Amino acid sequence: MKLATLRTATGGTTAALATDAGSYLQLPASDVGALMAQPEWRSIVEVAAASAEQTATAAADADFAPLLPRAGKVICCGLNYGDHIEEMGRDMPEHPTLFAKYADTLLGASDDVEVHGSGRVDWEAELAVVVGSNLFRADQDQAQAAIAGYTVANDVSMRDWQNRTLQWFQGKAFDHTTPVGPVMLTADEVDGDFDVRGYVNGELVQQGNTSTLVFGPAQLLSYISQFTILRPGDLVLTGTPGGVGMGMTPPRFLKDGDVLVTEIDGIGRLENQFRIHAPVSVNT
């Protein structure tokens, strides 16, 4: 099944189920994260799908909010595809390279990305994992069983801020710069790996397959769970394939008005236009 978080006409949001008929059925939860927090969430979805009284929204009218607008943890893995590691001039990692974002960074699948204060805005198309149950000090089998589903994300990165220090956080955590969605494909529907692609103004700039990840989704969740608990509705971004702007010769960055498309076959597509405002000098 595919689940989404939609904006409603009253200014709120609702979790929704994509139907075979091309519409979205409203579910009794404010968003996918709130749905995941209910242990019986699958039964809730099944009851809603069988009801003739659920409110339906046509796909063409769907306004996608961030899939997990209140994610407790958003944890990302950098340098996790061999070709991206090579283009960044790094050695193959022994352990995952992790950093965190806040829920405030997340955007909907078609939202504009407003960037203030950076002149080197880069793209990173990624598969993201949605956690479906508590996970702490778990092995890989337990981690795999705790995956609720998968979604599309783009870890938009402000490289000038990222490269100010050895710590990446400040270049990765700008508010409202990480589109996620449009849906979560539940894990029981997945059989195999994913092709991940990124386009800038229609030009294919990134393409990779998750079979080449250094650390796969279950490995990442297991590793993270050794030091912090993961809970339903948490989000883990698995890394980006080669083709980022900073790795090009000469480096290439997004400009005001550019359109970034991120897509994964079987899950969906993000399409976000960029509004990039003039960099501001910050003295610290």
C-alpha positions as CSV (number, residue, x, y, z in Angstrom):
1,M,0.0,0.0,0.0
2,K,1.0,3.6,-0.4
3,L,0.4,6.2,2.3
4,A,0.6,9.9,2.1
5,T,0.1,13.1,4.2
6,L,-2.2,15.5,2.5
7,R,-3.0,19.1,3.3
8,T,-6.8,19.7,3.9
9,A,-9.0,22.5,2.9
10,T,-9.3,23.6,6.6
11,G,-5.6,24.2,6.9
12,G,-4.7,20.9,8.6
13,T,-3.3,17.7,7.4
14,T,-4.5,14.1,7.2
15,A,-3.0,10.7,6.6
16,A,-4.3,9.1,3.4
17,L,-4.3,5.9,1.5
18,A,-3.7,5.8,-2.2
19,T,-6.3,3.6,-4.0
20,D,-6.1,1.7,-7.2
21,A,-8.7,4.1,-8.6
22,G,-6.3,7.0,-8.4
23,S,-7.6,8.7,-5.4
24,Y,-6.6,9.1,-1.7
25,L,-8.8,8.0,1.1
26,Q,-8.6,10.0,4.3
27,L,-7.4,8.1,7.4
28,P,-8.1,8.8,11.1
29,A,-4.7,10.3,11.8
30,S,-3.2,13.7,11.1
31,D,-0.2,12.4,9.2
32,V,1.7,9.2,8.4
33,G,3.9,9.6,11.5
34,A,0.8,9.8,13.7
35,L,-0.6,6.8,12.0
36,M,2.6,4.8,12.5
37,A,2.5,5.6,16.3
38,Q,-0.6,3.5,16.6
39,P,0.4,-0.2,17.0
40,E,-2.7,-1.3,15.1
41,W,-2.1,1.1,12.1
42,R,-2.4,-1.6,9.5
43,S,-5.9,-2.6,10.8
44,I,-6.9,1.1,10.8
45,V,-5.9,1.4,7.1
46,E,-7.7,-1.8,6.2
47,V,-10.9,-0.7,7.9
48,A,-10.8,2.7,6.2
49,A,-10.1,1.0,2.8
50,A,-13.2,-1.1,3.2
51,S,-15.5,1.8,4.3
52,A,-17.7,3.6,1.8
53,E,-17.8,6.6,4.1
54,Q,-14.2,7.7,3.9
55,T,-13.5,11.1,2.3
56,A,-11.7,10.7,-1.1
57,T,-9.4,13.2,-2.8
58,A,-8.6,12.8,-6.5
59,A,-4.9,12.4,-7.2
60,A,-4.9,15.5,-9.3
61,D,-6.1,17.5,-6.4
62,A,-3.8,16.0,-3.8
63,D,-1.7,18.6,-2.0
64,F,1.2,16.7,-0.4
65,A,2.4,17.9,2.9
66,P,5.7,16.6,4.3
67,L,5.2,12.8,4.8
68,L,6.3,12.9,8.4
69,P,5.9,16.5,9.5
70,R,6.7,15.8,13.2
71,A,9.4,13.1,12.8
72,G,11.1,12.7,16.1
73,K,14.4,11.8,14.5
74,V,15.7,12.5,11.0
75,I,19.0,10.7,10.6
76,C,21.0,10.7,7.4
77,C,23.9,8.7,6.0
78,G,26.5,10.4,3.9
79,L,29.0,8.8,1.5
80,N,27.1,5.5,1.1
81,Y,27.4,4.9,-2.7
82,G,30.8,3.9,-4.1
83,D,30.6,6.4,-7.0
84,H,29.7,9.3,-4.7
85,I,32.5,8.4,-2.3
86,E,34.9,8.5,-5.3
87,E,33.7,11.8,-6.6
88,M,34.1,13.3,-3.1
89,G,37.7,12.0,-2.9
90,R,37.0,10.0,0.2
91,D,38.1,6.5,1.3
92,M,35.6,3.7,1.6
93,P,34.0,4.0,5.1
94,E,34.3,1.3,7.8
95,H,31.3,2.7,9.6
96,P,28.3,4.8,8.4
97,T,28.9,8.6,8.3
98,L,25.8,10.0,10.0
99,F,24.3,13.4,10.7
100,A,21.0,14.6,11.8
101,K,18.3,17.0,10.6
102,Y,15.2,18.4,12.3
103,A,11.6,17.9,11.3
104,D,11.7,21.6,10.4
105,T,13.8,20.8,7.4
106,L,11.1,18.7,5.8
107,L,8.9,19.8,2.8
108,G,6.1,18.3,0.7
109,A,6.6,16.6,-2.7
110,S,5.8,19.7,-4.7
111,D,6.7,22.5,-2.3
112,D,9.0,25.3,-3.4
113,V,12.4,25.3,-1.7
114,E,13.3,28.7,-0.2
115,V,17.0,29.1,0.5
116,H,18.3,32.2,2.3
117,G,22.0,32.8,2.9
118,S,23.7,30.2,0.6
119,G,25.2,30.5,-2.8
120,R,26.2,26.9,-3.2
121,V,23.0,24.9,-3.1
122,D,23.4,21.2,-4.1
123,W,21.2,18.2,-4.7
124,E,21.3,14.7,-3.3
125,A,18.6,12.3,-4.5
126,E,17.9,9.5,-1.9
127,L,15.9,6.6,-0.8
128,A,14.5,7.1,2.7
129,V,13.3,4.6,5.3
130,V,10.3,5.1,7.6
131,V,10.6,3.3,10.9
132,G,7.5,1.4,12.0
133,S,8.2,0.1,15.5
134,N,10.6,0.8,18.4
135,L,14.1,-0.3,17.7
136,F,17.0,-0.3,20.2
137,R,20.2,-2.3,20.1
138,A,18.7,-4.4,17.3
139,D,20.4,-6.9,15.0
140,Q,19.8,-6.6,11.2
141,D,16.9,-9.0,11.1
142,Q,15.1,-7.1,13.8
143,A,15.9,-3.8,12.0
144,Q,14.5,-5.2,8.7
145,A,11.3,-6.2,10.5
146,A,11.0,-2.7,11.9
147,I,10.9,-1.0,8.5
148,A,7.4,0.3,7.8
149,G,8.2,1.4,4.3
150,Y,10.2,3.5,1.9
151,T,9.9,7.0,0.4
152,V,11.7,9.5,-1.8
153,A,13.9,12.3,-0.4
154,N,16.4,14.9,-1.5
155,D,19.1,16.0,1.0
156,V,19.5,19.5,-0.4
157,S,22.8,20.7,0.9
158,M,24.2,24.2,1.3
159,R,27.8,23.4,0.5
160,D,29.3,26.8,1.5
161,W,27.9,26.3,5.0
162,Q,28.7,22.6,5.1
163,N,32.4,23.2,4.3
164,R,32.9,25.9,6.9
165,T,33.9,23.2,9.4
166,L,34.6,19.5,9.5
167,Q,31.0,19.0,10.9
168,W,28.3,18.9,8.2
169,F,25.3,19.8,10.3
170,Q,25.0,23.5,9.5
171,G,24.9,22.9,5.8
172,K,22.3,20.2,6.0
173,A,19.8,21.5,8.5
174,F,18.3,24.6,6.8
175,D,14.6,24.9,7.6
176,H,12.2,23.8,4.8
177,T,14.9,22.4,2.4
178,T,14.4,18.6,2.4
179,P,11.5,17.4,0.3
180,V,10.1,14.0,1.2
181,G,7.3,12.0,-0.3
182,P,5.0,11.9,-2.1
183,V,4.1,8.6,-0.5
184,M,5.4,5.8,1.7
185,L,5.4,2.4,0.0
186,T,5.0,-0.2,2.7
187,A,7.8,-2.7,3.1
188,D,5.5,-5.7,2.3
189,E,5.2,-4.4,-1.3
190,V,9.0,-4.2,-1.8
191,D,10.8,-7.1,-3.5
192,G,14.3,-6.0,-4.7
193,D,16.3,-2.8,-5.0
194,F,15.4,0.7,-6.1
195,D,16.6,2.9,-9.0
196,V,17.2,6.5,-7.7
197,R,17.4,9.4,-10.1
198,G,17.7,13.1,-9.9
199,Y,17.1,15.8,-12.6
200,V,17.9,19.5,-12.8
201,N,15.7,21.3,-15.2
202,G,15.0,18.0,-17.0
203,E,18.6,17.0,-17.3
204,L,19.5,13.6,-15.6
205,V,22.3,14.4,-13.2
206,Q,22.1,11.4,-10.8
207,Q,21.3,7.8,-11.3
208,G,22.1,4.9,-8.9
209,N,20.7,1.6,-7.6
210,T,20.4,0.8,-3.9
211,S,22.0,-2.6,-4.5
212,T,25.3,-0.6,-4.5
213,L,24.8,1.0,-1.1
214,V,27.8,0.4,1.2
215,F,25.4,0.1,4.2
216,G,21.8,-1.1,3.3
217,P,18.7,0.1,5.1
218,A,18.6,-2.7,7.7
219,Q,22.3,-2.2,8.4
220,L,21.8,1.5,8.9
221,L,18.9,1.0,11.3
222,S,20.7,-1.6,13.3
223,Y,23.8,0.5,13.6
224,I,21.8,3.7,14.6
225,S,19.8,1.7,17.1
226,Q,23.0,0.8,19.0
227,F,23.3,4.3,20.4
228,T,19.8,5.8,20.1
229,I,16.3,4.4,20.1
230,L,14.3,4.6,16.8
231,R,10.6,5.0,17.1
232,P,7.6,4.8,14.7
233,G,7.6,7.7,12.3
234,D,11.3,8.3,12.5
235,L,13.1,8.8,9.1
236,V,16.4,7.6,7.9
237,L,17.9,8.8,4.6
238,T,20.3,6.3,3.1
239,G,22.7,8.4,1.1
240,T,23.0,9.6,-2.5
241,P,24.6,8.2,-5.7
242,G,27.2,10.0,-7.7
243,G,26.3,13.1,-9.7
244,V,26.0,15.8,-7.1
245,G,26.9,19.3,-8.2
246,M,29.9,19.7,-6.0
247,G,31.5,16.7,-7.6
248,M,31.3,18.1,-11.1
249,T,34.2,19.9,-12.9
250,P,33.7,22.8,-12.6
251,P,31.3,22.5,-9.6
252,R,27.6,23.3,-10.4
253,F,25.0,24.6,-8.1
254,L,21.3,25.3,-8.2
255,K,20.1,28.7,-9.3
256,D,17.0,30.7,-8.5
257,G,14.1,29.2,-10.5
258,D,15.7,25.8,-11.1
259,V,13.5,22.7,-10.9
260,L,14.8,19.7,-9.1
261,V,13.1,16.3,-9.7
262,T,13.8,13.3,-7.6
263,E,12.2,10.0,-8.5
264,I,12.3,6.3,-7.5
265,D,10.5,3.8,-9.6
266,G,7.6,2.2,-7.7
267,I,7.4,4.9,-5.1
268,G,7.0,8.3,-6.7
269,R,8.4,11.6,-7.7
270,L,9.3,14.9,-6.1
271,E,9.3,18.1,-8.1
272,N,10.5,21.2,-6.3
273,Q,11.3,24.7,-7.7
274,F,14.0,26.7,-6.0
275,R,13.8,30.2,-4.7
276,I,17.4,31.1,-3.8
277,H,17.9,34.5,-2.2
278,A,21.2,36.4,-2.2
279,P,23.7,35.0,0.3
280,V,24.0,37.1,3.5
281,S,27.3,37.7,5.2
282,V,27.3,36.2,8.7
283,N,30.0,37.2,11.1
284,T,30.6,34.9,14.0
